[in-house]
Amino acid sequence: MKTRSHPTPLPIKIVVGLWLVVVAAQAFTLITAATLGSTSKSLLGAVIGLSSAIYQATALARLSRWPVLLYPTLATLSIASLYISGADLKAQYPILGPFALILPPVIFLALTLPYWGRMNWTPFGRSYRPSEDQVEVFT
């Protein structure tokens, strides 16, 4: 099994921490919806959102490139669907308007793209092991 010799950079750890906050908020929403007897459609959406956020946090912490491609793509599709549906974004987000939807993917890309060269194409990334430990294990 291949490992990487460099640790996860601090900006990516910050993004992973924010993802975990999102997971906690979605878990709270899931528990609230289950206790209030909400429909199974919203429950399914919450489960899909939770699993997606957990995957992206795990893969990003292990320096996979897939979350860097998936999140901005999904955010762009979500923003496009809101514009197509004719949602009044200034009423939903009175302070920043439509920029409230554009800022999170831009911040995400600004924190992760500088480390693109260190990342790998493995779907769940690679674990971190300092190079001196690798020599002891494989000798």
N, C-alpha and C positions, 0 to 999 in steps of 0.2 A: 504494500500500500504506500503510495506516495504521500509525503508530508511536505510542509513548507517550513523554511528556516526563519522566516521573519514573522513577528507577531502582528496582530491586528492593529492598524493605526488608530489613534485616538479619535479622529473625526468619524471613522466608521463605527467605533464603539458608541459615539454619541448618537448616530443614526439608529443603531441597534437598540439603544436605550429608549429612544423615541418610539420605535416600533413596539417595544414591550409595553409602553404606556398605551399605545393604540390597542394592543391585545387585551390589556386590563380593562380598558373602556368597553371594548366589544364583548368581553366576558361578562361585565356588569350588565350590558344591554341584553345579552342572551339570558342571563339569570332572571332579570326583570321581566322579559317577555315570557319566559317559561312560567313564572309564578303568577303572572296576570292572565294566563290562559290565551295568549295571542295565537294567531293562526300559524300553521306549520310552514307557510311560505316565508314569513319573516324569520322563523326559527332556522330554516334551511339557509337563508341568506346570511344570518349571523354565524352559523357554523362554517360556511364557505369563507366568509371574511376572516374568521378566527384562524382557520387552517392556512389561509393565504398569508396572513400576517406572521404567523409562527414560522412558516417555511421561509419567508423572506428574511426574517430576523436571523434564523439559524444559518441560512446560506450566506448571508452578507457577513456575519461574524466569521465565517470560515473562508471569506474572500472569494465567493463565487461571482461570476459576472452576470448570471441570470437575473437576480433581483434588480440590478442596475438597468437591465433591459425591460423587465416586466412592469415595474412600478410606473415609470414615466409613460409607457404605452397604455396601461390601464387608466392612468390619470387623464391622458389625452382623450381616450375614448369616452370617459365619463364626462369630461368638460364638453366634448363635442355633442354628446347626447343631450346635455342640458341646454345647449344653444339650439339644437334642432327642435327640442320639445317646446321651446319658447319660454323657458322659465325666467322669471324676473329676478336676476341675480342681484340687482341693486337693492331689492326689497329683502332678500334673504341674507345678504351680507352688506349692511348699510355703511360700514366703515371703509372697507376696501373694494367693495363691488366685485367684479369678475376677477380682480387680481388676487383675491383670497383663495381662489381655486388654483391659480397658476403658481403662487409662491411655494407651496410645499414641494412639488416636483423640481422646481428650480433650485431650492436649497438642498434637496436630496442629491441632485446631480453635482452641485458645487462641492459637496462634502465627499462624494464617492469617486468622481471621475479622475481626480489627481492620482488615485491608486489603481487605475485600470491595468497598468503594466504588471502589478503584483498579483492581480486576480487570475483565476483560472476558469476554464469552461466546465468543470465538474458540477453537476446539478446541485449538490449539497456542499461544495467546496472541499477543501483539504484541511486536516487538523494541523495544529502548530506543534512542531517539535524542534527545539534548538538543534543545530547541526552537531554539537558535541554528543548529544544523546543518541543521535542516529548512528554515529560511529560505534558506540558501545552496543547498541542493539544488533547491528548487522555484522559484527565481527565474530 
